[in-house]
């Protein structure tokens, strides 16, 4: 876990063959601010993730665990979710502006191209889900 980008404490809520389901209480980084109780931007949320692991028999319901994701996978997620769509939007607007004088056509085509990208990303979620895997480790007492 030395190169993990994010780690969260969690509790095992269920176990199936090869899969451990963990509930994490995720709090945004600004929760350490002194004004976080009065702030509307603090993000507190319970997340449930299902983690495939060959060591699934080593865990029991109620175990405290640490869930982490590798740093390179975090960077790939940022690339797929933010950077590539931004490049698609900006690139299509610039390219289509040179081809067409209709701003409406440029806008709708750029939105359609971006929507198509996210549709392809959604359709590939099974392949991406195998690539974006979480690591699981028992919390040391």
DSSP file (Angstrom, degrees, kcal/mol; ACC not computed):
  #  RESIDUE AA STRUCTURE BP1 BP2  ACC     N-H-->O    O-->H-N    N-H-->O    O-->H-N    TCO  KAPPA ALPHA  PHI   PSI    X-CA   Y-CA   Z-CA
    1    1 A X    >         0   0    0      0, 0.0     3,-1.4     0, 0.0    68,-0.1   0.000 360.0 360.0 360.0  13.3    0.0    0.0    0.0
    2    2 A X  T 3   +     0   0    0      1,-0.3    68,-0.0    68,-0.0     0, 0.0   0.797 360.0  38.9 -67.5 -28.2    3.0    2.3   -0.2
    3    3 A X  T 3  S+     0   0    0      0, 0.0    68,-2.5     0, 0.0     2,-0.3  -0.014  84.5 132.7-111.5  30.6    1.9    3.8   -3.5
    4    4 A X  E <   -A   70   0A   0     -3,-1.4    66,-0.3    66,-0.2     3,-0.1  -0.636  43.8-157.6 -83.4 139.4   -1.8    4.0   -2.8
    5    5 A X  E    S+     0   0A   0     64,-2.1     2,-0.4    -2,-0.3    65,-0.1   0.807  76.8  21.2 -85.1 -32.1   -3.5    7.3   -3.6
    6    6 A X  E     -A   69   0A   0     63,-1.0    63,-1.5     2,-0.0     2,-0.4  -0.996  61.0-177.8-142.0 134.3   -6.4    6.9   -1.3
    7    7 A X  E     -A   68   0A   0     -2,-0.4     2,-0.4    61,-0.2    61,-0.2  -0.987   6.0-177.2-129.3 143.6   -7.0    4.8    1.8
    8    8 A X  E     -A   67   0A   0     59,-2.5    59,-3.1    -2,-0.4     2,-0.3  -0.996  26.1-122.2-138.4 143.1  -10.2    4.6    3.8
    9    9 A X  E     +A   66   0A   0     -2,-0.4    16,-0.6    57,-0.2     2,-0.3  -0.620  42.3 167.3 -79.4 144.4  -11.2    2.8    6.9
   10   10 A X  E     -AB  65  24A   0     55,-2.7    55,-2.7    -2,-0.3     2,-0.4  -0.924  32.4-125.2-149.9 174.3  -14.1    0.5    6.5
   11   11 A X  E     -AB  64  23A   0     12,-2.2    12,-2.7    -2,-0.3     2,-0.3  -0.992  30.2-116.9-128.0 133.0  -16.1   -2.4    8.1
   12   12 A X  E     + B   0  22A   0     51,-2.4    50,-2.8    -2,-0.4    10,-0.2  -0.547  33.7 174.2 -69.3 125.0  -16.8   -5.7    6.4
   13   13 A X  E     +     0   0A   0      8,-2.9     2,-0.3     1,-0.4     9,-0.2   0.669  62.5   0.2-107.2 -24.0  -20.6   -6.0    6.0
   14   14 A X  E     - B   0  21A   0      7,-1.4     7,-2.9    46,-0.1     2,-0.4  -0.987  56.1-149.8-161.1 158.7  -20.9   -9.2    4.0
   15   15 A X  E     + B   0  20A   0     -2,-0.3     2,-0.3     5,-0.2     5,-0.2  -0.997  16.7 169.7-135.8 130.0  -18.8  -11.9    2.4
   16   16 A X  E >   - B   0  19A   0      3,-2.9     3,-1.8    -2,-0.4     2,-0.2  -0.793  56.2 -59.4-125.4 172.8  -19.5  -14.0   -0.6
   17   17 A X  T 3  S-     0   0    0      1,-0.3     3,-0.1    -2,-0.3    37,-0.1  -0.371 123.0 -10.3 -59.0 122.4  -17.2  -16.3   -2.5
   18   18 A X  T 3  S+     0   0    0     -2,-0.2    35,-1.9    35,-0.1     2,-0.4   0.401 123.0  91.8  69.2   0.8  -14.1  -14.3   -3.7
   19   19 A X  E <   -BC  16  52A   0     -3,-1.8    -3,-2.9    33,-0.2     2,-0.5  -0.984  51.5-169.3-133.3 135.9  -15.9  -11.0   -2.7
   20   20 A X  E     -BC  15  51A   0     31,-2.7    31,-3.0    -2,-0.4     2,-0.5  -0.987  14.9-148.5-120.2 126.9  -15.8   -8.9    0.4
   21   21 A X  E     -BC  14  50A   0     -7,-2.9    -8,-2.9    -2,-0.5    -7,-1.4  -0.850  18.6-171.4 -99.0 126.4  -18.3   -6.1    0.8
   22   22 A X  E     -BC  12  49A   0     27,-2.9    27,-2.5    -2,-0.5     2,-0.5  -0.942  15.7-149.3-122.8 137.0  -17.0   -3.1    2.8
   23   23 A X  E     -BC  11  48A   0    -12,-2.7   -12,-2.2    -2,-0.4     2,-0.4  -0.917  19.2-170.0-104.4 129.2  -18.9    0.0    4.1
   24   24 A X  E     -BC  10  47A   0     23,-3.5    23,-3.0    -2,-0.5     2,-0.9  -0.942  21.8-142.3-120.7 140.2  -16.7    3.1    4.4
   25   25 A X  E     - C   0  46A   0    -16,-0.6     2,-0.5    -2,-0.4    21,-0.2  -0.880  28.5-164.6 -98.5 103.7  -17.6    6.4    6.0
   26   26 A X  E     - C   0  45A   0     19,-2.9    19,-2.5    -2,-0.9     2,-0.4  -0.787   9.7-176.0 -98.7 127.7  -16.0    8.9    3.7
   27   27 A X  E     - C   0  44A   0     -2,-0.5    17,-0.2    17,-0.2    15,-0.0  -0.973  29.1-112.3-122.4 136.4  -15.5   12.5    4.8
   28   28 A X    >   -     0   0    0     15,-2.0     3,-1.7    -2,-0.4     4,-0.1  -0.175  29.8-108.5 -65.1 161.5  -14.1   15.2    2.6
   29   29 A X  G >  S+     0   0    0      1,-0.3     3,-1.2     2,-0.1    -1,-0.1   0.775 114.3  65.8 -63.1 -28.2  -10.6   16.6    3.3
   30   30 A X  G >  S+     0   0    0      1,-0.3     3,-1.7     2,-0.1    -1,-0.3   0.477  73.5  93.1 -77.1   2.4  -12.1   20.0    4.4
   31   31 A X  G <  S+     0   0    0     -3,-1.7    -1,-0.3     1,-0.3    -2,-0.1   0.675  75.8  64.6 -68.5 -14.1  -13.7   18.2    7.4
   32   32 A X  G <  S+     0   0    0     -3,-1.2    -1,-0.3    -4,-0.1    -2,-0.1   0.584  79.4 107.9 -81.7  -9.4  -10.6   19.1    9.4
   33   33 A X  S X  S-     0   0    0     -3,-1.7     3,-1.5     1,-0.1     4,-0.2  -0.372  78.3-126.5 -66.8 146.2  -11.5   22.8    9.0
   34   34 A X  T 3  S+     0   0    0      1,-0.3     3,-0.4     2,-0.1    -1,-0.1   0.759 109.4  48.9 -66.5 -24.2  -12.7   24.5   12.2
   35   35 A X  T >> S+     0   0    0      1,-0.2     3,-1.1     2,-0.1     4,-1.0   0.252  76.0 110.0 -97.6  12.5  -15.8   25.8   10.4
   36   36 A X  T <4 S+     0   0    0     -3,-1.5     6,-0.3     1,-0.3    -1,-0.2   0.782  71.6  59.5 -64.8 -25.6  -16.8   22.4    8.8
   37   37 A X  T 34 S+     0   0    0     -3,-0.4    -1,-0.3     1,-0.2    -2,-0.1   0.811 112.7  38.8 -70.3 -27.8  -19.9   22.0   11.0
   38   38 A X  T <4 S+     0   0    0     -3,-1.1     2,-0.3    -4,-0.1    -1,-0.2   0.535  98.2  98.8 -95.6  -9.2  -21.4   25.2    9.6
   39   39 A X    ><  -     0   0    0     -4,-1.0     3,-0.5    -3,-0.2    -3,-0.0  -0.599  59.0-155.2 -87.8 138.8  -20.2   24.7    6.1
   40   40 A X  T 3  S+     0   0    0     -2,-0.3    -1,-0.1     1,-0.2    -4,-0.1   0.555  88.1  68.0 -84.5  -8.3  -22.5   23.3    3.4
   41   41 A X  T 3   +     0   0    0      2,-0.1     2,-0.3   -11,-0.1    -1,-0.2   0.518  66.6 114.9 -93.0  -4.6  -19.7   22.0    1.3
   42   42 A X    <   -     0   0    0     -3,-0.5     2,-0.7    -6,-0.3   -13,-0.0  -0.501  57.7-147.5 -69.1 129.0  -18.5   19.3    3.7
   43   43 A X        +     0   0    0     -2,-0.3   -15,-2.0     2,-0.0     2,-0.5  -0.867  23.9 169.7-105.3 107.7  -19.1   15.9    2.0
   44   44 A X  E     +C   27   0A   0     -2,-0.7     2,-0.3   -17,-0.2   -17,-0.2  -0.973  14.2 153.6-116.6 130.4  -19.9   13.1    4.3
   45   45 A X  E     -C   26   0A   0    -19,-2.5   -19,-2.9    -2,-0.5     2,-0.6  -0.997  41.7-128.3-156.3 147.2  -21.1    9.9    2.8
   46   46 A X  E     -C   25   0A   0     -2,-0.3     2,-0.4   -21,-0.2   -21,-0.2  -0.899  30.3-167.3 -98.2 125.9  -21.3    6.2    3.4
   47   47 A X  E     -C   24   0A   0    -23,-3.0   -23,-3.5    -2,-0.6     2,-0.5  -0.897   9.4-156.8-114.1 142.5  -19.9    4.2    0.5
   48   48 A X  E     -C   23   0A   0     -2,-0.4     2,-0.4   -25,-0.2   -25,-0.2  -0.983  15.7-179.7-119.3 124.1  -20.2    0.5   -0.1
   49   49 A X  E     -C   22   0A   0    -27,-2.5   -27,-2.9    -2,-0.5     2,-0.6  -0.936  21.4-143.0-123.4 147.1  -17.7   -1.3   -2.3
   50   50 A X  E     -C   21   0A   0     -2,-0.4     2,-0.5   -29,-0.2   -29,-0.2  -0.948  21.3-164.6-109.6 121.8  -17.4   -4.9   -3.3
   51   51 A X  E     -C   20   0A   0    -31,-3.0   -31,-2.7    -2,-0.6     2,-0.5  -0.918  13.3-141.8-116.1 124.6  -13.8   -6.1   -3.5
   52   52 A X  E     +C   19   0A   0     -2,-0.5     2,-0.3   -33,-0.2   -33,-0.2  -0.718  34.6 160.5 -82.0 128.6  -12.6   -9.2   -5.1
   53   53 A X    >   -     0   0    0    -35,-1.9     3,-1.0    -2,-0.5   -35,-0.1  -0.990  45.9-141.3-149.9 139.3   -9.9  -10.9   -3.2
   54   54 A X  T 3  S+     0   0    0     -2,-0.3     3,-0.4     1,-0.3   -36,-0.1   0.696 104.2  62.2 -71.5 -16.5   -8.4  -14.4   -3.1
   55   55 A X  T >   +     0   0    0      1,-0.2     3,-2.2   -37,-0.1     4,-0.3   0.046  63.7 125.6 -94.0  26.0   -8.1  -14.0    0.7
   56   56 A X  G X   +     0   0    0     -3,-1.0     3,-1.1     1,-0.3    -1,-0.2   0.756  65.6  62.2 -59.6 -26.5  -11.8  -13.6    1.3
   57   57 A X  G 3  S+     0   0    0     -3,-0.4    -1,-0.3     1,-0.2    -2,-0.1   0.672  91.8  67.0 -73.8 -15.7  -11.9  -16.4    3.8
   58   58 A X  G <  S+     0   0    0     -3,-2.2     2,-0.3     2,-0.0    -1,-0.2   0.559  92.6  76.1 -80.2  -7.6   -9.6  -14.4    6.1
   59   59 A X    <   -     0   0    0     -3,-1.1     2,-0.3    -4,-0.3     6,-0.0  -0.745  59.5-166.5-108.1 152.8  -12.3  -11.8    6.7
   60   60 A X    >   -     0   0    0     -2,-0.3     3,-2.2   -46,-0.0   -48,-0.3  -0.947  38.9 -86.3-132.2 154.5  -15.4  -11.9    8.9
   61   61 A X  T 3  S+     0   0    0     -2,-0.3   -48,-0.2     1,-0.3     3,-0.1  -0.389 117.0  28.2 -60.0 131.7  -18.4   -9.6    9.1
   62   62 A X  T 3  S+     0   0    0    -50,-2.8    -1,-0.3     1,-0.3     2,-0.1   0.291  85.2 141.0  97.7  -8.9  -17.6   -6.7   11.4
   63   63 A X    <   -     0   0    0     -3,-2.2   -51,-2.4   -51,-0.1     2,-0.5  -0.421  53.3-126.0 -65.5 138.8  -13.8   -6.7   10.8
   64   64 A X  E     +A   11   0A   0    -53,-0.2    75,-2.5    75,-0.2     2,-0.3  -0.771  40.6 174.3 -84.3 129.7  -12.2   -3.3   10.5
   65   65 A X  E     -AD  10 138A   0    -55,-2.7   -55,-2.7    -2,-0.5     2,-0.5  -0.849  32.5-126.4-133.4 166.0  -10.3   -3.0    7.3
   66   66 A X  E     -AD   9 137A   0     71,-3.2    71,-1.6    -2,-0.3     2,-0.4  -0.980  22.3-160.5-115.7 125.1   -8.3   -0.5    5.2
   67   67 A X  E     +AD   8 136A   0    -59,-3.1   -59,-2.5    -2,-0.5     2,-0.3  -0.891  17.8 171.3-106.1 132.5   -9.4   -0.1    1.6
   68   68 A X  E     -AD   7 135A   0     67,-2.0    67,-3.3    -2,-0.4     2,-0.4  -0.949  23.0-150.2-140.0 160.8   -7.0    1.5   -0.9
   69   69 A X  E     -A    6   0A   0    -63,-1.5   -64,-2.1    -2,-0.3   -63,-1.0  -0.981  33.8-103.2-129.7 143.6   -6.5    2.1   -4.6
   70   70 A X  E  >  -A    4   0A   0     63,-0.5     4,-1.6    -2,-0.4     3,-0.4  -0.324  25.4-124.4 -67.2 145.6   -3.2    2.3   -6.4
   71   71 A X  H  > S+     0   0    0    -68,-2.5     4,-2.0     1,-0.2     5,-0.2   0.880 109.5  54.0 -59.3 -42.3   -1.9    5.8   -7.4
   72   72 A X  H  > S+     0   0    0      1,-0.2     4,-1.9   -69,-0.2    -1,-0.2   0.845 106.9  52.4 -65.4 -31.7   -1.6    5.0  -11.1
   73   73 A X  H  > S+     0   0    0     -3,-0.4     4,-2.2     2,-0.2    -1,-0.2   0.853 106.9  53.2 -71.2 -33.6   -5.3    3.9  -11.2
   74   74 A X  H  X S+     0   0    0     -4,-1.6     4,-2.0     2,-0.2    -2,-0.2   0.909 109.7  47.7 -64.9 -41.5   -6.3    7.1   -9.6
   75   75 A X  H  X S+     0   0    0     -4,-2.0     4,-2.2     2,-0.2    -2,-0.2   0.881 110.8  51.4 -67.2 -37.9   -4.5    9.1  -12.2
   76   76 A X  H  X S+     0   0    0     -4,-1.9     4,-2.7     2,-0.2    -2,-0.2   0.891 108.1  52.9 -64.9 -38.6   -6.1    6.9  -15.0
   77   77 A X  H  X S+     0   0    0     -4,-2.2     4,-2.5     2,-0.2     5,-0.3   0.908 109.1  48.8 -62.6 -42.0   -9.5    7.6  -13.5
   78   78 A X  H  X>S+     0   0    0     -4,-2.0     4,-2.4     2,-0.2     5,-1.7   0.908 111.5  50.7 -63.3 -41.7   -8.9   11.4  -13.6
   79   79 A X  I  <>S+     0   0    0     -4,-2.2     5,-2.8     3,-0.2     6,-0.3   0.939 115.5  41.0 -60.2 -48.4   -7.7   11.0  -17.2
   80   80 A X  I  <5S+     0   0    0     -4,-2.7     5,-0.2     1,-0.2    -2,-0.2   0.858 122.5  38.7 -70.5 -35.9  -10.8    9.1  -18.2
   81   81 A X  I  <5S+     0   0    0     -4,-2.5    -2,-0.2    -5,-0.2    -1,-0.2   0.781 134.4   6.1 -89.5 -27.8  -13.4   11.2  -16.3
   82   82 A X  I  X5S+     0   0    0     -4,-2.4     4,-1.8    -5,-0.3    -3,-0.2   0.759 122.7  47.3-123.2 -50.7  -12.1   14.7  -16.6
   83   83 A X  I  ><S+     0   0    0     -5,-1.7     4,-2.5     2,-0.2     5,-0.2   0.951 112.4  45.6 -70.6 -51.0   -9.1   15.3  -19.0
   84   84 A X  H  ><S+     0   0    0     -5,-2.8     4,-2.6     1,-0.2    -1,-0.2   0.916 113.9  49.1 -61.6 -43.8  -10.3   13.3  -22.0
   85   85 A X  H  > S+     0   0    0     -6,-0.3     4,-2.6    -5,-0.2    -1,-0.2   0.905 111.4  50.5 -61.7 -37.8  -13.8   14.7  -22.0
   86   86 A X  H  X S+     0   0    0     -4,-1.8     4,-2.7     2,-0.2     5,-0.3   0.918 111.1  48.2 -63.9 -42.6  -12.4   18.3  -21.7
   87   87 A X  H  X S+     0   0    0     -4,-2.5     4,-2.9     1,-0.2     5,-0.3   0.911 111.8  50.7 -62.9 -42.0  -10.1   17.6  -24.6
   88   88 A X  H  X S+     0   0    0     -4,-2.6     4,-2.5    -5,-0.2     5,-0.2   0.926 113.2  44.8 -61.6 -45.1  -13.0   16.2  -26.6
   89   89 A X  H  X S+     0   0    0     -4,-2.6     4,-2.3     2,-0.2     5,-0.2   0.962 118.7  41.1 -64.8 -51.4  -15.2   19.2  -25.9
   90   90 A X  H  X S+     0   0    0     -4,-2.7     4,-2.5     1,-0.2     5,-0.2   0.928 117.7  48.0 -64.5 -45.0  -12.5   21.9  -26.6
   91   91 A X  H  X S+     0   0    0     -4,-2.9     4,-2.7    -5,-0.3     5,-0.2   0.909 113.0  46.9 -62.9 -43.4  -11.2   20.0  -29.6
   92   92 A X  H  X S+     0   0    0     -4,-2.5     4,-2.8    -5,-0.3     5,-0.3   0.885 112.3  50.4 -69.0 -36.4  -14.6   19.5  -31.2
   93   93 A X  H  X S+     0   0    0     -4,-2.3     4,-2.0    -5,-0.2    -2,-0.2   0.941 114.3  44.4 -64.0 -46.2  -15.6   23.1  -30.6
   94   94 A X  H  X S+     0   0    0     -4,-2.5     4,-1.2    -5,-0.2    -2,-0.2   0.947 118.4  43.1 -63.5 -48.4  -12.4   24.4  -32.2
   95   95 A X  H  X S+     0   0    0     -4,-2.7     4,-1.1     1,-0.2     3,-0.4   0.935 116.7  45.4 -64.6 -47.7  -12.6   22.0  -35.1
   96   96 A X  H  X S+     0   0    0     -4,-2.8     4,-3.1    -5,-0.2    -1,-0.2   0.807 106.1  61.0 -69.3 -28.3  -16.3   22.4  -35.8
   97   97 A X  H  < S+     0   0    0     -4,-2.0    -1,-0.2    -5,-0.3    -2,-0.2   0.845 105.3  48.8 -64.8 -32.8  -16.1   26.2  -35.5
   98   98 A X  H  < S+     0   0    0     -4,-1.2    -1,-0.2    -3,-0.4    -2,-0.2   0.795 117.2  41.3 -75.8 -28.0  -13.7   26.2  -38.4
   99   99 A X  H  < S+     0   0    0     -4,-1.1     2,-0.3     1,-0.1    -2,-0.2   0.870 120.1  34.8 -86.5 -40.3  -15.9   24.0  -40.5
  100  100 A X     <  -     0   0    0     -4,-3.1    -1,-0.1    -5,-0.1     6,-0.0  -0.872  53.2-155.3-122.7 149.5  -19.3   25.5  -39.7
  101  101 A X  S    S+     0   0    0     -2,-0.3     2,-0.8    -3,-0.1     3,-0.1   0.510  71.1 101.2 -93.2  -7.6  -20.6   29.0  -38.9
  102  102 A X     >  -     0   0    0      1,-0.2     4,-2.1     2,-0.1     5,-0.1  -0.693  52.3-169.4 -84.8 110.1  -23.6   27.7  -37.0
  103  103 A X  H  > S+     0   0    0     -2,-0.8     4,-2.6     1,-0.2    -1,-0.2   0.846  87.9  55.8 -66.1 -33.7  -22.9   28.0  -33.2
  104  104 A X  H  > S+     0   0    0      2,-0.2     4,-2.8     1,-0.2     5,-0.3   0.924 108.1  47.4 -64.7 -44.8  -25.9   25.8  -32.4
  105  105 A X  H  > S+     0   0    0      1,-0.2     4,-2.4     2,-0.2     5,-0.2   0.910 112.6  49.7 -62.4 -42.7  -24.6   23.0  -34.6
  106  106 A X  H  X S+     0   0    0     -4,-2.1     4,-2.3     2,-0.2    -2,-0.2   0.929 113.1  46.7 -61.6 -46.1  -21.2   23.3  -33.0
  107  107 A X  H  X S+     0   0    0     -4,-2.6     4,-2.3     2,-0.2    -2,-0.2   0.946 115.3  43.8 -63.7 -50.4  -22.6   23.2  -29.5
  108  108 A X  H  X S+     0   0    0     -4,-2.8     4,-2.5     1,-0.2    -1,-0.2   0.881 114.3  50.2 -65.8 -37.8  -24.9   20.3  -30.1
  109  109 A X  H  X S+     0   0    0     -4,-2.4     4,-2.6    -5,-0.3    -1,-0.2   0.906 110.6  49.6 -66.4 -41.2  -22.3   18.3  -32.0
  110  110 A X  H  X S+     0   0    0     -4,-2.3     4,-2.1    -5,-0.2    -2,-0.2   0.909 112.7  47.1 -63.5 -41.6  -19.7   18.9  -29.2
  111  111 A X  H  X S+     0   0    0     -4,-2.3     4,-2.7     2,-0.2    -2,-0.2   0.907 112.1  50.8 -65.1 -41.3  -22.3   17.7  -26.6
  112  112 A X  H  X S+     0   0    0     -4,-2.5     4,-2.5     2,-0.2    -2,-0.2   0.897 109.6  50.1 -63.9 -40.4  -23.2   14.7  -28.7
  113  113 A X  H  X S+     0   0    0     -4,-2.6     4,-2.0     2,-0.2    -1,-0.2   0.915 113.1  46.3 -64.1 -42.7  -19.5   13.7  -29.1
  114  114 A X  H  X S+     0   0    0     -4,-2.1     4,-2.3     2,-0.2    -2,-0.2   0.904 112.1  50.5 -66.9 -41.2  -19.0   14.0  -25.3
  115  115 A X  H  X S+     0   0    0     -4,-2.7     4,-2.2     1,-0.2    -2,-0.2   0.899 109.3  51.7 -62.7 -40.3  -22.1   12.0  -24.6
  116  116 A X  H  X S+     0   0    0     -4,-2.5     4,-2.5     2,-0.2    -1,-0.2   0.898 107.6  53.0 -62.1 -40.9  -21.0    9.3  -27.0
  117  117 A X  H  X S+     0   0    0     -4,-2.0     4,-2.4     1,-0.2    -2,-0.2   0.939 111.0  45.5 -59.0 -47.9  -17.6    9.2  -25.2
  118  118 A X  H  X S+     0   0    0     -4,-2.3     4,-2.5     2,-0.2    -1,-0.2   0.831 110.6  54.1 -68.4 -30.8  -19.4    8.7  -21.8
  119  119 A X  H  X S+     0   0    0     -4,-2.2     4,-2.6     2,-0.2    -1,-0.2   0.923 110.2  46.7 -65.2 -44.3  -21.7    6.1  -23.4
  120  120 A X  H  X S+     0   0    0     -4,-2.5     4,-1.4     2,-0.2    -2,-0.2   0.910 112.5  50.4 -62.9 -41.8  -18.6    4.2  -24.6
  121  121 A X  H  < S+     0   0    0     -4,-2.4    -2,-0.2     1,-0.2    -1,-0.2   0.904 111.3  48.6 -61.7 -42.3  -17.1    4.5  -21.2
  122  122 A X  H >< S+     0   0    0     -4,-2.5     3,-1.6     1,-0.2    -2,-0.2   0.907 109.6  51.5 -64.0 -42.8  -20.3    3.2  -19.6
  123  123 A X  H 3< S+     0   0    0     -4,-2.6     3,-0.4     1,-0.3    -1,-0.2   0.769 109.5  51.7 -66.7 -24.7  -20.4    0.3  -22.0
  124  124 A X  T 3X S+     0   0    0     -4,-1.4     4,-2.5     1,-0.2     3,-0.3   0.227  75.7 110.7 -93.7  13.8  -16.8   -0.6  -21.1
  125  125 A X  H <> S+     0   0    0     -3,-1.6     4,-2.4     1,-0.2    -1,-0.2   0.786  71.5  57.7 -64.8 -26.3  -17.5   -0.5  -17.4
  126  126 A X  H  > S+     0   0    0     -3,-0.4     4,-1.3     2,-0.2    -1,-0.2   0.929 111.1  42.1 -68.0 -43.1  -17.0   -4.3  -17.0
  127  127 A X  H  > S+     0   0    0     -3,-0.3     4,-1.3     1,-0.2    -2,-0.2   0.906 117.2  47.7 -67.4 -40.7  -13.5   -4.1  -18.5
  128  128 A X  H  X S+     0   0    0     -4,-2.5     4,-3.1     1,-0.2    -2,-0.2   0.856 105.3  59.4 -68.1 -34.4  -12.7   -1.0  -16.4
  129  129 A X  H  < S+     0   0    0     -4,-2.4    -1,-0.2    -5,-0.2    -2,-0.2   0.856 104.6  50.4 -63.7 -34.4  -14.1   -2.6  -13.3
  130  130 A X  H  < S+     0   0    0     -4,-1.3    -1,-0.2     1,-0.2    -2,-0.2   0.857 114.3  44.8 -69.4 -34.5  -11.5   -5.4  -13.6
  131  131 A X  H  < S+     0   0    0     -4,-1.3     2,-1.5     1,-0.2    -2,-0.2   0.894 106.3  61.0 -76.3 -41.4   -8.8   -2.8  -14.0
  132  132 A X  S  < S+     0   0    0     -4,-3.1     2,-0.4    -5,-0.1    -1,-0.2  -0.650  75.7 160.0 -90.0  84.1   -9.9   -0.5  -11.2
  133  133 A X        -     0   0    0     -2,-1.5   -63,-0.5    -3,-0.2     2,-0.2  -0.820  32.7-134.2-109.7 148.3   -9.6   -2.8   -8.3
  134  134 A X        -     0   0    0     -2,-0.4     2,-0.3   -84,-0.2   -65,-0.2  -0.629  14.9-131.9 -93.3 153.8   -9.3   -2.0   -4.6
  135  135 A X  E     -D   68   0A   0    -67,-3.3   -67,-2.0    -2,-0.2     2,-0.4  -0.811  18.3-154.8-103.1 150.6   -6.9   -3.5   -2.2
  136  136 A X  E     +D   67   0A   0     -2,-0.3     2,-0.3   -69,-0.2   -69,-0.2  -0.984  16.0 170.7-129.8 135.2   -8.1   -4.8    1.2
  137  137 A X  E     -D   66   0A   0    -71,-1.6   -71,-3.2    -2,-0.4     2,-0.1  -0.997  36.3-110.6-144.7 138.2   -6.1   -5.2    4.4
  138  138 A X  E     -D   65   0A   0     -2,-0.3     2,-0.3   -73,-0.2   -73,-0.3  -0.449  40.1-112.3 -66.4 138.0   -7.1   -6.0    7.9
  139  139 A X        -     0   0    0    -75,-2.5     2,-0.2    -2,-0.1   -75,-0.2  -0.562  30.9-123.9 -73.0 129.6   -6.7   -3.0   10.2
  140  140 A X              0   0    0     -2,-0.3    -1,-0.1     1,-0.1   -75,-0.0  -0.542 360.0 360.0 -76.9 139.0   -3.9   -3.7   12.7
  141  141 A X              0   0    0     -2,-0.2    -1,-0.1     0, 0.0    -2,-0.0   0.442 360.0 360.0 -90.6 360.0   -5.0   -3.4   16.4
